[in-house]
Amino acid sequence: MWTECYLTPASGGSKLTNLKRIDSQQGMSSLSPCSTHTQPESEERRCGMAWIKDKHFFLCGLIFMLGVCLSHAQDGYLLTVPRVLRHGTSFQYCLTMYGDVASEKQAALNFIDSETGKIIATDDHLYTTGQQSCRDFSVPPPGEYRLLVTNSTAILHDAVKVTVLDSKIITLVQTDKPMYKPGQKVKFRVMTLLSDMKARTGQIKSIYVNDPNNFRVKQYLNVDTQGIATLDFQLGSEAKLGVWTIEVNVDESDAEKGDEESLGQFTVMEYVLPRFEVEIEPPPFILASDETISGKVCGKYTYGKPVTGFLHLDVCWTSQFAPEGGPCHSQVIELEGCYNFTVKTSDIRHVSYYTSQLEIRAKITEAGTGNVVSKNHTGPEQTMTPLDIQIDDYTNSFFKPGLPYYGRVTVTQPDGRPAAGEVIRVTAQDYDKSLRYIRNFTTNDAGQLVFALCEGFTANTTNIYISAVSMKFEEKVEPGPVFGPPQASRTMYQPMASRQVRQWFSPSLSYVQLPRPEFPHTCGQRLTLNVPYTTRKDTHTAFQYQVMARGRVVKTGQMSHEEGVFLYHWYSGMLISGDGTGSGSEDRSDESREGSLLVSLV
């Protein structure tokens, strides 16, 4: 039987090398990216691909929902509703009734208070079997609710829990600077946003300016806005020093709640700007194997001109296990703006290599005036792993039999920057190691690689163990004492990560998988989703899909996929493939096949 799979590379693309499979009896052999393999005869499933072409519409942030119904299924339903609702707004729920015979059925959606068990609201409607119907409904008061779909004689499904939140207004207060002197003018702006992040227009009930003693010194009442209000006031020459607040009350309810998020702050104080400042630029990270440590110290006036004078520099190690520290590298040099320093690690060998941090102390004396400005910096810590590797996925560590599993490996340097161009070996194997697959990948500019498992692992596989190992760095052990001179250990560990993936079980033995877009999309940009699925063979499959944005349905659709509708996909980035022979049965009527439901949104 055939398996066709696909892989979408991460941003910047991934350099993919030849796929290898380790067989316990035949050793290692080269394989083609996607080829044939045979499923057990008992697995009478079919996979395919269908296409959905939507009309153009704008979409910002979406939730994609898809339901599948078989033509010979018993009476059933498909209900979609947001789990979080906002009081004072309306929401939309969609309900589809199924049955062997086309008919009209009466059903009701009931809001039941989780605490009292009372029905708070009900919406009745006449539904046509096989057709999706979406209804607008007013959101009840805030609280926890259970949703039940019922008819005149029965409850059609188990309760669905939803949460109704209060319709909250977000108030933003911004001053033109965080600190003022007495006698200066304070300029500020106030902006209010609704729960859907749109600007609120209309009046703001009151705006109060309070001094550090909470005395009101300025007020604005019934302020007209077009989404934003711009205001200012003059501080007195003897204004109270300390933290001042700007209190905004949009309406009576806000005044009663005393919402802390409606407060803005600024500071009034007498201050004198320093003549110059000291800047320390430490190394981004320090490895245990490094022979030298480099950094930079600069002296700059507030207007940007470099400082001329003398620099007293100390570079040391500090540790919680050795507060007194170890030997420091000290020097005094004549400074002309900036100084790049390099220190041998052997000169400042720390007492303990556990939780050791670099400490840099810089003191600049200005030539001519003798003014002194000092600054200290602590960090970074010493690390014994040159790379950090993380394995994640979008399926909460589950895989579905017959469908590809997509994983992502993220590689970063010790300071968190992406590690591009790193060769990473990804290995996947089942519990008893009867199947083991290996492939080398190269990370892209974002320090990421995307891999897919598309065959070999069937319904008989309960767990998959995945590991990722750096091929550039190997473990290097150089023993040394934990405490005491003359030197600490310079051991370096090979970067690696692992993850266990479990099988997702479906009583119907049919699966659908919603992929997550790899890249952010903007409004008006086309988004294409390939949705792989499996069904039992010789069945008619009906798809219901729904697109939601911020809790509201913005697009729904329906299409049918019958036996024989199939589009073949060939993918070049598979971690796992078949036996590489390229052979297989040409009679596809009974094959287990994989493809995608293609949804294109604009």
C-alpha positions, 0 to 999 in steps of 0.5 A: 500500500502507498503512503504519500507525505509532505514537509513544509520547511521552516523559515529560510528553508532547511538543507536536507541530506540523504535519508538513512534507515538502520535495519537490525538485520541489513544494517544501514541502507539509502532510501528514497524520500517517500516510497511504498510500504505495506500495511496489515490487511486488517487496517481497512483505511483509506487516505486521500486529498480533496481541494476546497477553494474559498472565496476571498475574505480578510482574516487576522488570526484564525482557528480552523475547525473541521468535522467529518461524517461518513455516509452510513453513519447513524444519526449524529450532530456537529456542534462548534462554539467558542469556549470563552465568551464576552458578556454584552456581545453576541456570539455565533454557534454552528450546528449540523444534524446528520441522519440516513434520511433527509428531514427537518429536526427541532433542536435547542441549545441550552445555557445551564448555570454550572452552580445552580443547574438552572437553564439561563437561556435557550435558543430553539431552531429547526435544522435540516439534516446534512446542512450546517446552520449558524446562529447568532446568540446573545451572551448571558451574564459572566459565569461558568456554563454547560451547553446542552443540545436537546430535542423534545425527548432527549439530550443529544450530547454530553455537556460542553463547558464554556466560560463567560467573561465580563466585557472588559475595557483596556485603558492605556495611559502614556506620558511624554517622559517618565520623569519631570522636574518641578515647573515642567509641563506634563504631556500625556495621552489616554487610549481606551480599547474594547475587548476586540482590541478596537479603539473605543470612541465617545466620552471618558467620564473623568481623568484625575491627576493625583500627587504622591499624597493622593491629593487631586491637583487636576481633573478633566470631566467628560473628555471627548475622544475619537479613540485617543485623548491628548492632554497636558498640565503645568507642574508648580515650581514647588510640586511635591516630589515622588510618584504621581498618578493619572486615574482614568474612569471611563464610566460609572462601573469603572469608578466603582471597581477602581481598576488598577489598569486605569492608572498611569504613573510618572515621577517628579524629582530634582535630578542632575544628569551625569556628565558621562556614563560607563557602558560595559559590553560583556561576551555573549557567552563563555564556554568551559573550553574557552581559552580567552574572554573578550569584552568592551568598556566605553565612556560616553558623554550624554551628548555622545562624545567619547570620554578621555581619561583613565580606566581601572578595569577588574575582570573576575569570577564570582560564585555562590559557592565561593563569595570571596571569588578567585584571582582577578585580572586588573589593569589601568589604561589610558582611555580614548572612548572605548577599550576592547579587553581580552583576558586569558581564562588561565589568569582568572581561573575560578575556585568553583565552576558551578554557577560561576559568573563573570564579574566586570568592574569598570571605573573611569576617571575623566581627564582634567576634572577628576570626575569618577564614574563607576559601573559593575556588570555580572554575567554571563555564566559559564556553560559546558554545553555549546548549543541548546537543542529543543524538540517540539511539535504542534500535536502535544506529543501525540501521533496519529496512525496513518498520518504524518507526524511533524516535529521541529528542532530549535537550536540556539547558542547559549545566549539564546541567539539562533544557531544557523548552519548546525548539522543535527542528526534526528533519530526516531525509533519505536519502543522495542527498537524494531524500527529505527530511522536516522537523518541529518539536517542543517538548521536554517537562519532561524536555527530551526529544522522541520522533519516528518515521520510518515511511515513505518509506525502503524496502529501497532506502535504505541510510542516513538522516541525521538532524539536530536544530536549535534554532529559538530560537537562531541563530548570532551571530558577534562577532569578537574576539582570542583573546589579549590585551585589550581583549575576547574573542569573544562568538560564540554557535553555534546548538545542533545535533546529527546522527546517521547511521542504517544499514539492518539487513539480514535474509536472510529480508526479515522483521523484528521490532523490540522496543521499549524502555519509555520509563519505569521500571516497578515490580513489579506495574505493568502493562507493555504492549509494542507489537512491530512486525514484517513477514513475507512475504505469504500466510504463517502466522506463529507467535510465541514470546515469552519474558520473563526477569528476572535471567537466569531465564525467568519467562514464556513464550508462543506465539500464531499470526497468520494472514493477514487478522488486522490492527488499524489504528493511527493515530499523531499524532507521526510525523516522516515520513508519506505524500503526504497524499492519504489515498487508497489501495487498499481491497484489503488482501490484497496490501498491505505493512502495519505493526502490532504484536504487543501484549504486556501484562505485570503 
